[in-house]
Amino acid sequence: DAGRRVVVVTHDAAGGEARYVPADASDRDSLARALGVARDAWGEVHGVIHAAGVLADAPLGQRTPEQALAVRAAKVRGAEHLAAVTEGEDLDFFCLTSSLSGWLGVPGQADYGAANAALDAFAATYARGRTRVLSIAWGPWREVGMVRDERYQRRFRAMGLRPLAPISGGEALLAALATPEGANLAVLDLDPGREAALRAAFRRPSGRGTIPEEVRPS
Protein backbone atom coordinates (compact mmCIF):
# COMPACT_ATOMS: atom_id res chain seq x y z
CA ASP A 1 0.00 0.00 0.00
CA ALA A 2 1.02 3.67 -0.06
CA GLY A 3 2.55 3.57 3.43
CA ARG A 4 4.82 0.66 2.55
CA ARG A 5 5.89 2.35 -0.69
CA VAL A 6 6.84 5.53 1.22
CA VAL A 7 9.03 3.54 3.60
CA VAL A 8 10.80 1.72 0.77
CA VAL A 9 11.30 4.86 -1.34
CA THR A 10 12.55 6.86 1.67
CA HIS A 11 15.00 4.12 2.62
CA ASP A 12 16.30 3.88 -0.95
CA ALA A 13 16.69 7.66 -1.16
CA ALA A 14 18.83 7.59 1.99
CA GLY A 15 21.33 5.33 0.28
CA GLY A 16 20.09 1.93 1.42
CA GLU A 17 17.99 -0.71 -0.25
CA ALA A 18 14.67 -1.95 1.11
CA ARG A 19 12.41 -4.75 0.01
CA TYR A 20 8.90 -5.53 1.24
CA VAL A 21 8.24 -9.27 1.52
CA PRO A 22 4.88 -10.34 3.05
CA ALA A 23 5.20 -12.98 5.78
CA ASP A 24 3.21 -14.32 8.73
CA ALA A 25 5.23 -13.90 11.93
CA SER A 26 3.31 -16.71 13.60
CA ASP A 27 4.24 -19.16 10.83
CA ARG A 28 7.83 -20.43 10.96
CA ASP A 29 7.86 -21.62 7.34
CA SER A 30 6.57 -18.25 6.16
CA LEU A 31 9.36 -16.45 8.03
CA ALA A 32 11.96 -18.89 6.68
CA ARG A 33 10.84 -18.14 3.11
CA ALA A 34 11.07 -14.37 3.72
CA LEU A 35 14.51 -14.78 5.24
CA GLY A 36 15.53 -16.76 2.18
CA VAL A 37 14.58 -13.80 -0.02
CA ALA A 38 16.79 -11.53 2.10
CA ARG A 39 19.71 -13.94 1.97
CA ASP A 40 19.38 -14.32 -1.81
CA ALA A 41 19.40 -10.53 -2.21
CA TRP A 42 22.06 -9.51 0.30
CA GLY A 43 23.81 -12.60 1.68
CA GLU A 44 24.36 -12.80 5.43
CA VAL A 45 21.80 -11.43 7.89
CA HIS A 46 23.34 -9.04 10.42
CA GLY A 47 20.38 -8.03 12.55
CA VAL A 48 16.73 -8.73 13.35
CA ILE A 49 14.01 -6.30 14.44
CA HIS A 50 10.80 -8.12 15.34
CA ALA A 51 8.02 -5.54 15.00
CA ALA A 52 4.99 -7.70 14.18
CA GLY A 53 1.84 -7.22 16.20
CA VAL A 54 -1.92 -7.69 16.23
CA LEU A 55 -4.17 -5.27 18.12
CA ALA A 56 -7.64 -6.48 19.09
CA ASP A 57 -8.79 -4.17 21.87
CA ALA A 58 -11.87 -5.27 23.80
CA PRO A 59 -12.96 -5.85 27.40
CA LEU A 60 -11.81 -9.25 28.57
CA GLY A 61 -15.35 -10.63 28.70
CA GLN A 62 -15.96 -9.70 25.06
CA ARG A 63 -12.78 -11.21 23.69
CA THR A 64 -12.72 -14.56 21.91
CA PRO A 65 -9.99 -17.16 22.51
CA GLU A 66 -9.06 -16.88 18.84
CA GLN A 67 -8.42 -13.14 19.18
CA ALA A 68 -6.26 -13.64 22.26
CA LEU A 69 -4.23 -16.37 20.57
CA ALA A 70 -3.69 -14.24 17.45
CA VAL A 71 -2.35 -11.36 19.58
CA ARG A 72 0.02 -13.68 21.43
CA ALA A 73 1.16 -15.56 18.32
CA ALA A 74 2.26 -12.45 16.44
CA LYS A 75 4.48 -11.37 19.32
CA VAL A 76 5.65 -14.49 21.15
CA ARG A 77 5.60 -17.12 18.41
CA GLY A 78 7.10 -14.57 16.07
CA ALA A 79 10.08 -14.08 18.41
CA GLU A 80 10.54 -17.82 18.86
CA HIS A 81 10.36 -18.49 15.13
CA LEU A 82 12.76 -15.67 14.27
CA ALA A 83 15.24 -17.03 16.79
CA ALA A 84 14.92 -20.47 15.21
CA VAL A 85 15.19 -19.46 11.54
CA THR A 86 18.23 -17.24 12.21
CA GLU A 87 19.99 -19.84 14.35
CA GLY A 88 23.62 -20.00 13.28
CA GLU A 89 23.64 -16.42 11.95
CA ASP A 90 26.27 -14.18 13.58
CA LEU A 91 23.84 -11.36 14.32
CA ASP A 92 24.87 -7.96 15.64
CA PHE A 93 21.48 -7.53 17.31
CA PHE A 94 18.17 -9.31 17.90
CA CYS A 95 15.68 -6.57 18.80
CA LEU A 96 12.08 -7.15 19.95
CA THR A 97 9.47 -4.40 19.65
CA SER A 98 7.56 -4.45 22.94
CA SER A 99 5.15 -1.94 24.47
CA LEU A 100 4.60 -0.04 27.68
CA SER A 101 1.26 -1.85 27.87
CA GLY A 102 3.27 -4.77 29.25
CA TRP A 103 4.38 -2.60 32.17
CA LEU A 104 1.60 -0.12 32.86
CA GLY A 105 -1.46 -1.92 31.56
CA VAL A 106 -3.88 -0.29 29.13
CA PRO A 107 -7.68 -0.76 29.27
CA GLY A 108 -8.84 -3.30 26.70
CA GLN A 109 -5.34 -4.64 26.08
CA ALA A 110 -4.94 -7.44 28.62
CA ASP A 111 -3.71 -10.02 26.11
CA TYR A 112 -1.60 -7.46 24.21
CA GLY A 113 0.05 -6.41 27.47
CA ALA A 114 0.70 -10.04 28.42
CA ALA A 115 2.24 -10.77 25.01
CA ASN A 116 4.58 -7.80 25.33
CA ALA A 117 5.55 -8.81 28.87
CA ALA A 118 6.44 -12.22 27.43
CA LEU A 119 8.70 -10.52 24.86
CA ASP A 120 10.50 -8.67 27.65
CA ALA A 121 11.03 -11.95 29.49
CA PHE A 122 12.26 -13.62 26.30
CA ALA A 123 14.89 -10.91 25.81
CA ALA A 124 16.03 -11.19 29.42
CA THR A 125 16.59 -14.95 29.17
CA TYR A 126 17.61 -15.54 25.54
CA ALA A 127 21.39 -15.92 25.26
CA ARG A 128 22.92 -15.76 21.79
CA GLY A 129 26.70 -15.47 22.01
CA ARG A 130 27.92 -11.99 21.16
CA THR A 131 24.53 -10.91 19.76
CA ARG A 132 22.93 -7.93 21.47
CA VAL A 133 19.47 -9.13 22.55
CA LEU A 134 17.01 -6.54 23.75
CA SER A 135 13.32 -5.75 24.04
CA ILE A 136 12.23 -2.11 23.69
CA ALA A 137 9.02 -1.14 25.48
CA TRP A 138 7.74 1.67 23.29
CA GLY A 139 5.38 4.41 24.27
CA PRO A 140 2.85 5.57 21.67
CA TRP A 141 3.94 7.04 18.33
CA ARG A 142 2.08 9.67 16.36
CA GLU A 143 1.36 9.60 12.63
CA VAL A 144 2.47 5.97 12.25
CA GLY A 145 1.92 2.66 14.02
CA MET A 146 -1.01 0.75 15.45
CA VAL A 147 -2.19 3.55 17.77
CA ARG A 148 -1.94 6.52 15.39
CA ASP A 149 -5.74 6.87 15.46
CA GLU A 150 -6.78 9.94 17.44
CA ARG A 151 -8.89 7.93 19.89
CA TYR A 152 -5.75 6.12 21.03
CA GLN A 153 -3.71 9.33 21.00
CA ARG A 154 -6.19 11.04 23.33
CA ARG A 155 -6.12 8.07 25.70
CA PHE A 156 -2.34 8.08 25.99
CA ARG A 157 -2.09 11.84 26.40
CA ALA A 158 -4.58 11.57 29.25
CA MET A 159 -2.24 9.01 30.86
CA GLY A 160 0.66 11.45 30.59
CA LEU A 161 2.32 9.74 27.62
CA ARG A 162 3.03 12.13 24.77
CA PRO A 163 3.11 10.37 21.37
CA LEU A 164 6.57 10.18 19.81
CA ALA A 165 7.34 11.91 16.55
CA PRO A 166 8.66 9.37 14.01
CA ILE A 167 12.05 11.10 13.76
CA SER A 168 12.43 10.97 17.55
CA GLY A 169 11.46 7.30 17.60
CA GLY A 170 14.01 6.50 14.91
CA GLU A 171 16.77 8.30 16.80
CA ALA A 172 15.81 6.49 20.00
CA LEU A 173 15.93 3.12 18.22
CA LEU A 174 19.49 3.77 17.05
CA ALA A 175 20.47 4.88 20.56
CA ALA A 176 18.91 1.73 22.07
CA LEU A 177 20.72 -0.56 19.64
CA ALA A 178 24.00 1.18 20.53
CA THR A 179 23.43 0.78 24.27
CA PRO A 180 25.71 -2.08 25.33
CA GLU A 181 23.79 -3.22 28.40
CA GLY A 182 20.23 -3.92 29.48
CA ALA A 183 17.90 -6.45 27.94
CA ASN A 184 14.81 -4.34 28.65
CA LEU A 185 14.65 -0.69 27.61
CA ALA A 186 11.81 1.83 27.52
CA VAL A 187 11.37 4.62 24.99
CA LEU A 188 8.76 7.17 25.95
CA ASP A 189 8.00 10.87 26.09
CA LEU A 190 6.53 11.71 29.49
CA ASP A 191 4.39 14.70 30.34
CA PRO A 192 6.50 16.42 33.03
CA GLY A 193 3.42 16.93 35.15
CA ARG A 194 2.70 13.20 35.22
CA GLU A 195 6.24 11.81 35.26
CA ALA A 196 6.40 11.07 39.01
CA ALA A 197 3.08 9.20 38.94
CA LEU A 198 4.10 7.15 35.92
CA ARG A 199 7.41 6.20 37.49
CA ALA A 200 5.56 5.12 40.62
CA ALA A 201 3.25 2.99 38.47
CA PHE A 202 6.26 1.05 37.19
CA ARG A 203 7.10 0.12 40.77
CA ARG A 204 3.65 -0.87 42.08
CA PRO A 205 3.65 -4.17 44.01
CA SER A 206 1.00 -5.46 41.60
CA GLY A 207 3.12 -4.55 38.60
CA ARG A 208 6.33 -5.88 37.12
CA GLY A 209 8.45 -4.53 39.98
CA THR A 210 11.46 -2.99 38.23
CA ILE A 211 11.49 -0.08 35.84
CA PRO A 212 13.35 -0.88 32.62
CA GLU A 213 16.33 1.15 31.64
CA GLU A 214 15.15 4.27 29.88
CA VAL A 215 16.07 5.84 26.57
CA ARG A 216 14.64 9.32 26.13
CA PRO A 217 14.09 10.60 22.60
CA SER A 218 15.92 13.84 21.84
Phi, psi and chi 1 to 4 in degrees:
 res  aa     phi    psi   chi1   chi2   chi3   chi4
   1 ASP       - -177.2   61.1   16.7      -      -
   2 ALA   -62.4  -39.7      -      -      -      -
   3 GLY   -61.0  -43.0      -      -      -      -
   4 ARG   -65.4  -39.8  -62.7 -171.9 -175.1  105.1
   5 ARG   -63.9  -38.2  -73.0 -164.3  -63.9  -86.9
   6 VAL   -62.4  -43.5  167.6      -      -      -
   7 VAL   -61.0  -47.6  170.1      -      -      -
   8 VAL   -64.4  -46.8  171.8      -      -      -
   9 VAL   -63.0  -43.0  169.7      -      -      -
  10 THR   -62.8  -42.7  -58.5      -      -      -
  11 HIS   -63.2  -44.5 -168.2  -81.1      -      -
  12 ASP   -62.9  -40.3  -70.4  -10.5      -      -
  13 ALA   -65.8  -26.1      -      -      -      -
  14 ALA   -81.5   -1.0      -      -      -      -
  15 GLY   105.4    0.5      -      -      -      -
  16 GLY  -100.9 -168.3      -      -      -      -
  17 GLU  -138.7  126.8 -177.5 -178.6   -7.1      -
  18 ALA  -121.4  149.5      -      -      -      -
  19 ARG  -141.2  131.9 -176.8  171.5  -58.6 -175.4
  20 TYR   -96.7  119.2  172.6   69.1      -      -
  21 VAL  -125.8  110.6 -178.4      -      -      -
  22 PRO   -61.7  139.2  -19.5   31.8      -      -
  23 ALA  -157.2  155.1      -      -      -      -
  24 ASP  -101.7  112.9 -179.4   -7.6      -      -
  25 ALA   -62.1  -24.5      -      -      -      -
  26 SER   -85.6   -1.5   65.6      -      -      -
  27 ASP  -116.2  110.6 -176.8  -33.5      -      -
  28 ARG   -59.8  -43.1  176.6  170.6  169.9  167.2
  29 ASP   -63.5  -37.9  -68.6  -20.4      -      -
  30 SER   -63.6  -42.8  178.1      -      -      -
  31 LEU   -65.4  -39.8  -75.5  178.9      -      -
  32 ALA   -61.8  -39.9      -      -      -      -
  33 ARG   -64.8  -42.9  -73.8 -168.2  -65.6  -88.1
  34 ALA   -63.9  -40.0      -      -      -      -
  35 LEU   -64.0  -36.3 -172.1   64.7      -      -
  36 GLY   -61.2  -38.4      -      -      -      -
  37 VAL   -62.0  -43.1  171.8      -      -      -
  38 ALA   -64.9  -43.0      -      -      -      -
  39 ARG   -64.5  -40.3  -71.9 -170.0  179.0  117.2
  40 ASP   -63.3  -34.7  -70.6  -17.1      -      -
  41 ALA   -81.4  -39.0      -      -      -      -
  42 TRP  -130.0   -1.2  -60.4  -60.5      -      -
  43 GLY    84.8 -131.4      -      -      -      -
  44 GLU   -63.7  148.7  -66.2 -179.1   -5.6      -
  45 VAL   -95.1  130.6  175.6      -      -      -
  46 HIS  -109.3  -13.5  -62.2  -75.2      -      -
  47 GLY  -164.4  155.6      -      -      -      -
  48 VAL  -130.4  131.1  169.4      -      -      -
  49 ILE  -121.1  112.9  -62.4  176.5      -      -
  50 HIS   -93.2  104.3  172.9   33.7      -      -
  51 ALA  -119.8   14.9      -      -      -      -
  52 ALA   -70.6  151.3      -      -      -      -
  53 GLY  -169.7  153.1      -      -      -      -
  54 VAL  -127.2  127.8  171.1      -      -      -
  55 LEU  -110.7  124.2 -159.7   59.9      -      -
  56 ALA  -140.0   67.9      -      -      -      -
  57 ASP   -64.7  133.9  -74.3   12.1      -      -
  58 ALA  -174.8  152.2      -      -      -      -
  59 PRO   -57.9  149.2  -24.1   34.1      -      -
  60 LEU   -55.8  -39.1 -157.7   55.6      -      -
  61 GLY   -70.3  -15.4      -      -      -      -
  62 GLN  -102.8    2.7  -61.3  176.5   17.0      -
  63 ARG   -91.8  141.4 -166.6 -177.1  -46.0  -91.1
  64 THR   -91.9  154.8   66.8      -      -      -
  65 PRO   -58.1  -34.3  -25.6   34.9      -      -
  66 GLU   -64.5  -40.1  -69.0   75.9   17.1      -
  67 GLN   -63.7  -44.6  -72.4  174.2  -40.1      -
  68 ALA   -62.9  -41.4      -      -      -      -
  69 LEU   -67.1  -36.9  -71.8  172.2      -      -
  70 ALA   -65.0  -40.5      -      -      -      -
  71 VAL   -63.2  -45.1  170.1      -      -      -
  72 ARG   -67.9  -41.4  176.5  178.4  173.4   79.6
  73 ALA   -62.0  -42.8      -      -      -      -
  74 ALA   -59.9  -39.5      -      -      -      -
  75 LYS   -83.6  -61.0  -69.3  -78.2 -173.5  178.9
  76 VAL   -77.5  -50.7 -177.0      -      -      -
  77 ARG   -62.7  -36.6  -66.7  -59.6 -178.9 -156.9
  78 GLY   -59.0  -43.7      -      -      -      -
  79 ALA   -64.3  -44.1      -      -      -      -
  80 GLU   -63.5  -43.1  -65.8  170.9  -14.4      -
  81 HIS   -68.7  -39.4  -66.9  -29.0      -      -
  82 LEU   -64.3  -38.1  -79.9  168.1      -      -
  83 ALA   -62.6  -39.3      -      -      -      -
  84 ALA   -71.2  -46.0      -      -      -      -
  85 VAL   -76.0  -15.6  -61.2      -      -      -
  86 THR  -103.8    9.3   60.2      -      -      -
  87 GLU   -58.7  132.9 -173.9  176.3    5.1      -
  88 GLY    95.5  -16.7      -      -      -      -
  89 GLU   -78.0  138.0  -60.0  -85.4    3.8      -
  90 ASP   -86.8   77.7 -174.1   23.9      -      -
  91 LEU   -77.9  144.8  -59.3  179.0      -      -
  92 ASP   -77.0  -35.0  -65.5  -36.8      -      -
  93 PHE  -153.2  152.7   58.4   85.2      -      -
  94 PHE  -132.8   99.7 -171.6   91.5      -      -
  95 CYS  -111.1  127.8  179.6      -      -      -
  96 LEU  -105.6  132.8  -53.4  175.7      -      -
  97 THR   -90.6  102.8  -60.4      -      -      -
  98 SER  -102.9 -167.0 -179.6      -      -      -
  99 SER  -148.4  150.7  165.6      -      -      -
 100 LEU   -63.9  -14.7  -77.4  177.2      -      -
 101 SER   -62.2  -23.8   64.1      -      -      -
 102 GLY   -75.5  -14.6      -      -      -      -
 103 TRP  -107.4  -45.9  -70.6   84.3      -      -
 104 LEU   -94.1  -28.0  -66.9  175.6      -      -
 105 GLY    81.2  132.3      -      -      -      -
 106 VAL  -129.6  131.9  176.0      -      -      -
 107 PRO   -53.8  132.3  -27.0   35.4      -      -
 108 GLY    85.4    0.3      -      -      -      -
 109 GLN  -123.7   40.8  -67.3 -171.5   -1.3      -
 110 ALA   -60.4  -48.7      -      -      -      -
 111 ASP   -73.2  -32.9   45.5   10.0      -      -
 112 TYR   -66.4  -42.7 -172.7   71.9      -      -
 113 GLY   -62.6  -41.9      -      -      -      -
 114 ALA   -64.5  -39.9      -      -      -      -
 115 ALA   -64.4  -39.4      -      -      -      -
 116 ASN   -71.4  -35.3  -77.1  -68.1      -      -
 117 ALA   -62.4  -36.5      -      -      -      -
 118 ALA   -65.6  -37.7      -      -      -      -
 119 LEU   -61.5  -43.4  -79.3 -168.8      -      -
 120 ASP   -59.9  -42.6  -64.9  -22.8      -      -
 121 ALA   -66.3  -38.5      -      -      -      -
 122 PHE   -59.1  -46.8 -176.2   94.0      -      -
 123 ALA   -64.1  -34.6      -      -      -      -
 124 ALA   -73.6  -19.2      -      -      -      -
 125 THR  -117.0   -9.4   57.5      -      -      -
 126 TYR   -87.3  112.3  178.3   46.8      -      -
 127 ALA  -100.9  133.4      -      -      -      -
 128 ARG  -143.9   59.6 -169.6  173.7  173.9  133.8
 129 GLY    57.3 -128.8      -      -      -      -
 130 ARG   -81.4   -8.8   74.7  168.4 -171.0   88.9
 131 THR   -63.5  132.2  -59.6      -      -      -
 132 ARG   -75.5  114.3  171.0   88.1  167.5   98.9
 133 VAL  -109.8  125.0  179.7      -      -      -
 134 LEU  -151.1  157.2   72.2  158.9      -      -
 135 SER  -123.4  126.0 -179.7      -      -      -
 136 ILE  -105.1  117.2  -56.4  175.6      -      -
 137 ALA   -86.0  103.1      -      -      -      -
 138 TRP   -86.2  141.8  -69.2   94.5      -      -
 139 GLY   -78.9 -177.8      -      -      -      -
 140 PRO   -70.1  148.4   26.9  -35.4      -      -
 141 TRP  -105.6  156.9  -70.7   47.0      -      -
 142 ARG  -108.7  153.5   68.1  171.4 -173.3 -105.1
 143 GLU    76.4  -30.9  -57.7  171.5   23.8      -
 144 VAL  -135.1  164.5  -63.4      -      -      -
 145 GLY    95.9  178.3      -      -      -      -
 146 MET   -72.5  -21.0  -68.7 -167.5  -67.1      -
 147 VAL  -115.2   30.4  -65.5      -      -      -
 148 ARG   -72.8  -18.3   65.2 -174.7  179.8  -84.9
 149 ASP   -59.5  141.5 -173.1  -85.1      -      -
 150 GLU   -61.3  -29.2 -177.1   56.6   28.6      -
 151 ARG   -64.9  -36.2   64.8 -168.7  175.5  100.7
 152 TYR   -72.1  -42.2  -72.3  112.8      -      -
 153 GLN   -59.3  -41.9  -58.2  -82.9  -61.0      -
 154 ARG   -63.1  -41.0  -75.1 -164.6  -59.3  -92.1
 155 ARG   -61.7  -45.6  178.8 -166.5  -62.0  178.6
 156 PHE   -70.4  -38.7  -74.4  113.6      -      -
 157 ARG   -62.0  -36.8  -75.1 -165.5  -67.3  -93.6
 158 ALA   -64.8  -27.6      -      -      -      -
 159 MET   -80.2   -9.6  -66.3  171.6   62.5      -
 160 GLY    94.7   12.2      -      -      -      -
 161 LEU  -106.1  112.6  -64.6  168.6      -      -
 162 ARG   -86.1  126.0  -59.9 -174.2  -60.1 -163.9
 163 PRO   -58.6  137.8  -27.0   37.0      -      -
 164 LEU   -76.2  138.3  -71.8  166.7      -      -
 165 ALA   -72.0  143.6      -      -      -      -
 166 PRO   -53.4  -40.1  -29.2   36.8      -      -
 167 ILE   -64.5  -37.9 -173.3   65.0      -      -
 168 SER   -67.7  -39.4  -63.1      -      -      -
 169 GLY   -64.2  -41.2      -      -      -      -
 170 GLY   -63.2  -42.7      -      -      -      -
 171 GLU   -63.6  -40.2  -69.2  170.8   -9.2      -
 172 ALA   -66.7  -36.1      -      -      -      -
 173 LEU   -61.4  -45.7  173.2   61.0      -      -
 174 LEU   -63.0  -39.7  -66.4  177.2      -      -
 175 ALA   -65.1  -40.0      -      -      -      -
 176 ALA   -65.7  -41.9      -      -      -      -
 177 LEU   -65.1  -28.6  -69.0  174.5      -      -
 178 ALA   -85.9   -9.9      -      -      -      -
 179 THR   -74.9  122.1  -57.5      -      -      -
 180 PRO   -76.6  -17.0   27.8  -34.3      -      -
 181 GLU  -128.8  161.4  -62.3  178.0   -4.1      -
 182 GLY    93.2  114.9      -      -      -      -
 183 ALA   -83.1  -22.1      -      -      -      -
 184 ASN  -121.9  118.9  -63.8  131.3      -      -
 185 LEU  -122.6  155.8  -55.7  176.9      -      -
 186 ALA  -122.8  137.5      -      -      -      -
 187 VAL  -122.8  116.1  178.2      -      -      -
 188 LEU  -156.7  158.8   59.6  157.2      -      -
 189 ASP  -120.2  105.6 -170.9   -2.4      -      -
 190 LEU   -91.2  140.1  -61.2  176.9      -      -
 191 ASP   -67.1  120.7 -178.3  -24.6      -      -
 192 PRO   -53.7  -31.3  -25.6   34.9      -      -
 193 GLY   -73.1  -16.5      -      -      -      -
 194 ARG  -114.7    2.0  -59.8  -70.9  -58.2  -81.2
 195 GLU   -60.7  -45.1 -178.0  168.7   -8.9      -
 196 ALA   -61.7  -41.5      -      -      -      -
 197 ALA   -66.6  -38.7      -      -      -      -
 198 LEU   -68.5  -39.7  -76.2  166.8      -      -
 199 ARG   -64.1  -38.0  -73.8 -177.8  171.5  -84.1
 200 ALA   -64.6  -35.3      -      -      -      -
 201 ALA   -63.9  -33.3      -      -      -      -
 202 PHE   -62.4  -27.3  -86.3  109.6      -      -
 203 ARG  -105.9   11.5  -62.5 -175.9  172.7   90.6
 204 ARG   -61.5  142.7  -72.9  179.2  -58.8 -178.6
 205 PRO   -56.1  -30.8  -25.0   34.4      -      -
 206 SER   -82.5   -5.5   59.7      -      -      -
 207 GLY   -96.5 -155.5      -      -      -      -
 208 ARG   -78.7  -20.4  -59.3  -84.9  -61.7  -77.4
 209 GLY    99.7  -33.2      -      -      -      -
 210 THR  -134.6  126.2  -55.6      -      -      -
 211 ILE   -69.1  136.8 -168.3  167.8      -      -
 212 PRO   -70.2  161.1   26.7  -33.6      -      -
 213 GLU   -59.7  149.3  -64.2 -173.3   47.7      -
 214 GLU  -116.1  135.7 -175.1  176.0  -26.8      -
 215 VAL  -118.6  118.0  176.2      -      -      -
 216 ARG   -95.9  130.5  -73.2  178.9  176.1  -90.9
 217 PRO   -65.9  147.4   23.7  -32.1      -      -
 218 SER   -76.4      -   59.2      -      -      -
